[in-house]
Amino acid sequence: MRLYDYPASGNCYKARLLLALLRQPYERVPVDIFAGDTLTPEFGRLNPARETPILELDDGEVIVQSNAVLWYLGEGSE
């Protein structure tokens, strides 16, 4: 699983924190919103709203919006 993450974002921090608390292995993909990383066509295919965080699952499914990411991770930990 990959987390597309802007380090200064509180919403991204929540996702990183829960992943750490759950001891879930993941690949962190840093996103620099000020350098235009969210404006690339590749990023737009992951999330047309061009926001972080994005959780990309191993099967290619993507979960956007921090609350949806937290919900998904919380459901999987039961």
Secondary structure, 3 states (H helix, E strand, C coil): CEEEECCCCHHHHHHHHHHHHCCCCCEEEECCHHHCHHHCHHHHHHCCCCCCCEEECCCCCEEECHHHHHHHHHHHCC
